Amino acid sequence: MRSAYAVLTDRGYDRTTMSDIARHADVGQGTLYRYYPSKRELLDDVFDYAVTKAARALRIGSLADLDLTDYHQAMELITLFGTRMFDLVDDDPAIIRLLTVESSAIDPELRFRVSGLLSTVDVAFARLFEAANPDSASADHHATWALLGRLVIGLSGPGLLMSMQGDTTAESRATFLASISAIADQGLLTEEPAGGEPGDG
């Protein structure tokens, strides 16, 4: 699976052949076809492999260790996740492309899987932010938390673009993450039904 992942992320799905993967894995082409009758079927497992790899790097589950009832720690979630996303892109620039643009362009079934993956992560972050402010956990504010969760996930695109353009300085990344936090703090979260100001506490 590591060989298939390496070749597909290096060459792209359309330019990769089963013989390329077999050669990289140092196995016979017949052996590869015995397990995977087609490149498309192999891609399903490569997609799952990439999801697992990204999940381990981002360690989303550990974000629950933050005290999300504290407003400032809730905002820190944005910086923490963004930093991990930058680290992932530095370590493996192609993984985000494989999980989003490349996979979603192949066929409707895989596009549906990409959409489902992003929706699952959106919901997870929305719930984390909702826990950060239980006074705003009513149905009227679910859309705000969902949007904020999507904003966090949206870091992957700019993060990848910044890295591809060679802008990997700590200063640029800190400025970018501060801007994202400001959008959340001073934009999405400016109104609180409890009557408090964002950041109070």
N, C-alpha and C positions, 0 to 999 in steps of 0.2 A: 504493500500500500504506500509505503514511503517513496518508492520509485515512481509509482504512478502520479503521486502528488507532486514530486519534484519535476517530472517531465511536463505535466499539464500546466503547472504554474509558470514554468520557464518558457514553454512554446505556445501555450494557449490550446484550447480544445480543438479548434479547426485545423491547426497545423501539426497536431500530434497524431501519430498512428500507433496501433497496437504493437507493431514491431519496434517502434521507438521505446515504448515502455518495457517490452520484453528484453530488449538489449540493455537498457539501463539496469534492470533487475537481474540481469545475467541468467535468464531462464529462457527456455524454448518458447517460441510463439504458440505452439500447440498447447503447452502447459498453461499459458495465460488464458487461451480461449476455452480451456476446460473449465476454468473458474468463472470466466466472464465472456459470454458469447459475443458481446459487442462492446465497443468503446463507451457507448451511452450507458450501459449497465454498470460498467466500471466507474463511471463518473458519479453515480449515486453513492457508492461507497467512499469515493474520494471527497465528495461533498460532506458526508458525515464525519470523515477524518478531519477535515478542515474545521468543521464546527467544534469538534472536541478539542482540537489544538487551540482554537481561539478562546474557547471557554476556560481552558486551563490558564492561558496567559492573562486573561482579563479578570479572572477570579471574582466574578460578579457576586457569588454567594457570600464572599467575605465582606462585601459592602454593608451587609446587614449588621456587622459589628459596630458600625457607627451609631451614635446615639441620635437617631433621626428625630427625636422629639426636641432636640436642640437645633435651632434654626441655622446656626453657623456651621454645625457639622453636616447638616443636610446640604448646604451649599458646597461644602468641601467634597461631597460625593461627586460633583461635576469635575472638580480638579483631579480627584483621585482616579476616576474612570478615564478622563481624558489623558492623563499621564500614562496610564497602562495601555491605552489605545496607541499612543505615540510609540511606546516601547515595542508593541506588537508590530507596528508598521515598520519600525527600524529593523527588527529582527527578521521579518518576513513580509516585504512589501506587497507580494503578489496575493497574499491570503485574502485581503479585503476585496480585491478585484475578482478573485475566484468565487467568493461567497455572495457577491452582489452582481456586478455588471456581467461578468463572463457567464455565470450560471443562469441568470435570469434571461439571457439572450438565446439560450439553446433551444428550449421548447416550453410549452405552457405548463407541463407537469413540474419541471424544475423551477420555473418562475413562481409557481404556486408555493413550492417549498421555501424559496427565498422570502417570499412575502410572509409566509407563516412564521419563519424564523425571526424576522424583524418585528412582527406583531407580538410574538411571545416576549421578546426582550423589551419592547415598548411597554407592555403591560407590567412586566416585572419592575421597571423603573418608575412607572406611574404609581404603583403600590408603595414603593419605597418613599417617594415624595409625599404621597398621601399620608403615610405614617408620620412624616416630619411635621405635619400640621393637622392634627385630628380635628381642630375646630373648622377646618375647611374640607372635611372628608365627605361632605354631602354630595348627592348626585349632581347638584348644580355646578360643582367644581371638578367633576371627573374629566371633563374635556381639557381643563387647564393642566391637570397633572399628566394626562396622556400626551399633551403637546410638549410639556417639559421633558417627559421621558423620551419623546421622539427627538427633541433637541439634543439630548445627551448622545443618543445613537448617531445622530447626524454628524458627530465629531469625526466619525470614520472617514467621511468623504474629504473634508478639508485637511484632516491629518494626513491622508494618503497623498493628496495633491501637494501639500507643503513639502513632504518628504521627496516626492518625485521631482520637485523643482529645486531640490537641494537645500531647502531652508530648514535646517535641523537644529538651529541654535536654541539654547535653553531660553534666551530672552524672548525670541519670537514666539515660542510655544507658551511661555508664561503669559505673554500679552494676549495671545489667542484665547487661552483658557479663562483669563480674567474677563475678556469681552463676553464670552459665553455666560459666565456667572453673572455679569452685569445685566445681560439681556433677561436672564431669569429673575434676578433680584429686583431690578428697577422697571422691568417691563411686565412679564407674566404674573409676577407676584406682588404687584403694587397695591392691589385691593384685597383686604382680608375681611371676611364677614364679621369676625370677632371685634373689629374696630382697631386692631393694633397696626403699627407700622411694620413693614417688612424689615427683618433683621433685629426687631426688638427682642429683648431677652438676653 
